[in-house]
Amino acid sequence: MIRMFWTMAALVGLLVSVASAPAQQRFPAKPVRLLIPYAAGGAVDILGRTLGDELSKKWGQPVVIENRTGAGGTIASQVVAKSEPDGYTLVIIASGHAINPYLYKQLPYDTFKDFTPISLLGSSPNMLLVAANSRFKTLADVLAEARAKPGSLSYGMSGIGTSTHLAGELLKYMAKVHITAVSYKGGAPQINDLLGGHIPLSFNNIPESIGQIRAGSLRVLGVTSAKRAAVLPDRPTIAEGGVPGYDTGVWWGLLGPGGMPLDLAAKISKDCAEALHTPAVKQRLDNLGAAVLGTTGPEFDKFIRDEYQKWGPIIKAAGIKGS
C-alpha cells in the first residue's frame, strides 16, 4: 500500500512537472494571432506582415494578421488586454499607445497593468515637408513667419494624437510659435493638399513621402530625429535647423496580455530580434526608413513609461483631446 502511494505520488509529480515546464519550450503549438491597429498597406501593417512572415518560418506555425482599426489603436489593444496571457494573441502598437491615457478619459484597459511589453521593434523619424515650389526654403523661414504672423500658418498631420501631430506640437512648444494643426485621415490626403497648395506645411512619415521626395515634388525642411535619416542623409534635422534638442518620431512595439510568463515573453522577444535582423527583413525595413531595434521586454517597458512622462506637459499645453 505504501509502495503504491509513493508510486502514485511520483506519477503526479511527473505530470505536474510536465505541465509546469517553461512555457517557452512548448510555444507555439498552434497559430499565433497578431493584431494590427491600423489599415492594410501602412507602415505598421508592412512591419507586422514582414515580421509575421519571418516568425512563421521560425516557429513552424502561421502568424495570422488581423487589422483592427479605430479609436487611436485602442480597439485592437482592448482585444489583447482581455485575452489569455498565453502568447497566442499579440498586438503591434505605435507611439500613440503611450499617450492615449492623456487623450481618452475612459480607456477600456490600463495602459501599464493590462499588457506585457515584449519588444520595441523599430522606429522612424517623421519630416516637416513643403511642396517643391513653396516660398519656404528652410525651417528658419517657417519660424520667422510664424513669429511675425502668429496663427497665420497651418500644418497637416495624420490624426489627433498621432506621431505627426505630436511632432508639430513639439515644434510649437520648443520654438514658442503658434501654427494651426489640420487633421487628416492619413498621410496621403494631407500630401495631396500640400501639393495642391491648400496647406503650406506637413508633418509626415518617411514611407508615405519618400517617393515624392525622390521625385522632387516635395522638399524636406527638417527630419524629426536627433540624427539624420539614413535613407535621406543630405536632409537636415529640425535640431540642426534652429530648434536644439528637438527629437521625436514614430515607434512600433509588440505587446501581449498582462501576466504573461516571463520566460515566454523573453522567448518571443528573442525570436523577434532574430527575425528583425535577418538580411531580407532588415533590408525591407531600411528601405522604409525604419531603424530596426528588437529590444527586450523590460527595456520596452521603461521606454513606454518614459514616453508617457515626456509627452504629458506638451499634450496638456496644447489642449489635445481624443476624438
C-alpha positions in Angstrom: 0.0 0.0 0.0 2.8 2.4 0.9 4.7 1.5 -2.2 1.5 2.2 -4.3 1.2 5.6 -2.6 4.7 6.6 -3.4 4.3 5.3 -7.0 1.2 7.5 -7.4 2.9 10.5 -5.8 5.8 10.1 -8.2 3.5 9.9 -11.2 1.5 13.0 -10.0 4.8 14.9 -9.5 5.9 13.9 -13.0 2.7 15.2 -14.5 2.9 18.5 -12.6 6.5 18.9 -13.7 5.5 18.4 -17.4 2.5 20.8 -17.1 4.6 23.5 -15.4 7.6 23.2 -17.8 8.7 26.5 -19.1 6.1 27.9 -21.4 8.7 28.8 -24.0 9.5 25.1 -24.5 6.0 24.4 -25.9 5.4 27.7 -27.7 3.9 27.9 -30.2 1.8 24.8 -30.6 -0.9 26.5 -32.8 -1.3 29.6 -34.9 -0.5 33.0 -33.3 -2.8 35.9 -33.8 -1.1 39.3 -34.5 -3.4 42.3 -34.3 -2.5 45.5 -36.3 -4.4 48.6 -35.1 -4.1 50.3 -38.5 -5.3 49.8 -42.1 -3.6 47.5 -44.5 -0.7 49.0 -46.6 0.6 51.4 -44.0 3.9 51.4 -42.2 2.6 49.4 -39.2 0.9 46.9 -41.4 4.0 46.4 -43.5 6.1 45.9 -40.4 3.6 43.4 -38.9 3.3 41.3 -42.0 7.1 41.3 -42.6 7.7 40.2 -39.0 4.9 37.7 -39.1 6.2 36.0 -42.2 9.6 35.6 -40.6 8.2 34.3 -37.3 6.0 31.8 -39.1 9.2 30.3 -40.7 11.0 30.3 -37.4 8.1 28.8 -35.4 6.6 26.4 -37.9 3.2 27.9 -37.1 1.2 30.5 -39.0 1.1 34.1 -37.7 -2.3 35.3 -38.6 -2.5 39.1 -39.3 -5.7 40.8 -38.3 -6.3 44.5 -38.9 -8.4 46.0 -36.2 -8.6 49.7 -36.8 -10.2 52.6 -34.9 -10.0 54.8 -31.8 -6.3 55.5 -31.9 -5.4 51.9 -31.7 -7.4 51.2 -28.6 -9.8 48.7 -30.2 -7.0 46.3 -31.1 -5.3 46.9 -27.8 -8.5 46.1 -25.9 -8.8 42.7 -27.6 -5.3 41.8 -26.5 -5.8 43.2 -22.9 -8.7 40.8 -22.4 -7.0 37.8 -24.0 -5.4 34.9 -22.2 -1.7 35.6 -21.3 -0.5 32.6 -23.3 1.3 34.4 -26.2 -1.2 33.4 -28.8 -2.8 36.9 -29.1 -0.4 39.8 -29.6 -0.6 43.4 -30.9 1.8 45.8 -32.6 1.4 49.2 -31.1 2.6 52.6 -32.3 3.6 55.8 -30.5 0.0 56.7 -29.6 -0.3 53.8 -27.1 1.9 55.7 -24.6 -0.1 58.9 -24.8 -3.7 57.5 -25.1 -4.2 57.9 -21.3 -3.9 61.7 -21.8 -6.3 61.7 -24.8 -9.1 59.4 -23.6 -10.8 59.8 -20.2 -12.1 56.3 -20.1 -9.8 53.8 -21.8 -11.1 50.2 -21.7 -7.8 49.0 -20.2 -4.9 50.1 -18.0 -2.0 51.1 -20.3 0.6 49.7 -18.0 -1.1 46.9 -16.0 -3.0 45.1 -18.7 -0.1 44.4 -21.1 3.2 42.6 -21.2 5.8 44.6 -23.1 7.7 42.2 -25.3 9.9 44.2 -27.7 10.4 47.7 -29.1 10.6 46.6 -32.7 11.7 49.7 -34.6 11.4 53.4 -35.1 11.4 56.0 -37.8 11.6 59.8 -37.9 8.9 62.0 -39.4 9.6 65.0 -41.5 8.5 68.6 -41.9 7.6 68.9 -45.6 6.7 71.6 -48.1 5.9 71.5 -51.8 8.8 71.9 -54.1 7.5 75.3 -55.2 7.0 76.6 -51.6 8.3 80.0 -50.6 9.8 78.3 -47.5 13.3 77.2 -48.3 14.4 76.4 -44.7 12.9 75.8 -41.3 14.2 79.2 -40.3 11.9 80.7 -42.9 8.9 79.0 -41.4 9.8 80.0 -37.8 10.4 83.7 -38.9 6.9 83.9 -40.5 5.2 82.1 -37.6 6.7 84.6 -35.2 5.9 87.6 -37.3 2.3 86.4 -38.0 1.1 84.2 -35.1 -1.6 81.8 -36.2 -1.3 82.5 -39.9 0.4 79.2 -40.8 -1.0 75.7 -40.6 0.4 72.2 -40.9 -1.2 68.9 -41.9 -1.0 65.8 -39.7 -2.4 62.3 -39.8 -4.9 62.4 -37.0 -5.3 63.6 -33.4 -2.6 62.2 -31.2 -0.6 60.6 -33.9 3.2 60.9 -34.1 2.9 63.5 -36.9 0.5 65.6 -34.7 2.9 65.3 -31.7 5.8 66.3 -34.0 4.1 69.6 -34.8 3.1 70.3 -31.3 6.6 69.6 -30.0 7.9 72.1 -32.6 5.4 74.7 -31.4 6.3 74.0 -27.8 10.0 74.2 -28.2 10.2 77.0 -30.7 7.5 79.0 -29.0 5.4 79.6 -32.1 1.7 79.2 -32.9 0.9 77.1 -36.0 -2.5 75.6 -36.5 -2.8 71.8 -36.8 -5.1 70.5 -39.5 -6.1 66.8 -39.1 -6.3 64.4 -42.0 -7.3 60.7 -42.1 -3.8 59.5 -43.0 -0.7 60.8 -44.7 -1.8 60.5 -48.4 -4.7 63.1 -48.1 -2.6 65.7 -46.5 0.2 65.2 -49.0 -2.4 65.8 -51.8 -3.5 69.1 -50.1 0.2 70.1 -49.6 0.9 69.6 -53.3 -2.3 71.3 -54.2 -1.4 74.4 -52.2 -4.2 74.0 -49.6 -1.8 73.8 -46.7 1.7 75.2 -46.5 3.3 72.6 -44.3 3.0 68.9 -43.5 4.4 66.5 -40.9 4.5 63.1 -42.5 6.4 59.8 -42.2 9.1 58.6 -44.5 7.4 55.5 -46.0 4.4 57.6 -47.3 6.6 60.5 -48.5 9.8 59.2 -49.8 8.6 58.6 -53.3 7.6 62.3 -53.8 10.7 63.5 -52.1 12.9 61.5 -54.5 10.8 62.6 -57.5 11.4 66.2 -56.5 7.8 67.2 -55.8 8.3 67.5 -52.0 11.1 69.2 -50.1 12.2 68.3 -46.6 12.8 71.2 -44.2 13.7 69.1 -41.3 13.8 65.5 -40.1 12.4 65.0 -36.6 15.0 62.6 -35.2 18.2 63.7 -33.4 20.3 62.3 -36.2 19.7 62.5 -39.9 17.7 59.7 -41.5 19.9 57.0 -43.1 17.7 57.0 -46.3 17.9 60.8 -46.6 21.4 61.6 -45.3 21.5 65.0 -47.0 18.4 66.4 -45.3 18.9 68.3 -42.1 17.3 67.6 -38.8 14.9 70.1 -37.1 17.5 70.5 -34.4 20.1 71.5 -37.0 17.6 73.9 -38.5 17.2 76.0 -35.4 15.5 74.1 -32.6 18.2 72.5 -30.5 17.3 69.3 -28.6 14.3 68.6 -30.8 13.9 64.8 -31.2 10.8 62.7 -31.9 9.5 60.2 -34.3 7.2 57.2 -34.7 8.0 53.9 -33.0 6.4 50.4 -33.0 6.4 47.7 -30.4 5.0 44.3 -29.6 2.7 43.7 -26.6 1.0 40.7 -25.1 -1.7 40.5 -22.5 -0.7 41.3 -18.9 0.5 38.5 -16.8 2.4 36.5 -19.5 5.1 34.1 -18.1 8.4 35.9 -18.1 10.1 33.1 -19.9 7.5 33.1 -22.7 7.7 36.9 -23.2 11.5 36.6 -23.3 11.4 33.8 -25.9 9.1 35.9 -28.2 11.3 38.9 -27.7 14.4 36.9 -28.6 12.7 35.4 -31.7 11.5 38.9 -32.8 15.0 40.3 -32.5 16.4 37.4 -34.6 13.7 37.8 -37.2 14.1 41.6 -37.5 17.9 41.2 -38.1 17.7 38.7 -40.9 19.1 40.4 -44.0 15.9 40.3 -46.0 13.7 41.8 -43.3 16.3 44.4 -42.3 16.7 45.5 -45.9 13.0 45.9 -46.4 12.6 47.9 -43.3 15.7 50.0 -44.0 14.1 50.9 -47.4 11.1 52.2 -45.5 13.4 54.4 -43.4 12.8 52.3 -40.3 15.6 51.6 -37.8 15.4 48.0 -36.6 15.7 47.7 -32.8 14.3 44.5 -31.2 14.8 45.3 -27.5 14.0 43.1 -24.5 10.7 43.4 -22.7 12.0 45.3 -19.7 13.7 47.8 -22.0 10.5 48.3 -23.8 8.5 48.7 -20.6 10.9 51.5 -19.5 10.7 53.1 -22.9 6.8 53.3 -22.8 6.9 54.8 -19.3 9.5 57.4 -20.4 7.3 58.3 -23.4 4.3 58.7 -21.2 6.2 61.1 -19.0 7.8 63.0 -21.9 4.5 63.9 -23.7 2.3 64.8 -20.7 3.3 68.5 -20.4 3.2 69.0 -24.2 -0.3 67.4 -24.6 -1.7 69.4 -21.7 -0.1 72.7 -23.0 -1.6 72.1 -26.5 -5.0 71.0 -25.1 -5.1 67.9 -27.2 -8.1 65.6 -26.7 -9.0 62.4 -28.4 -11.9 62.3 -30.8 
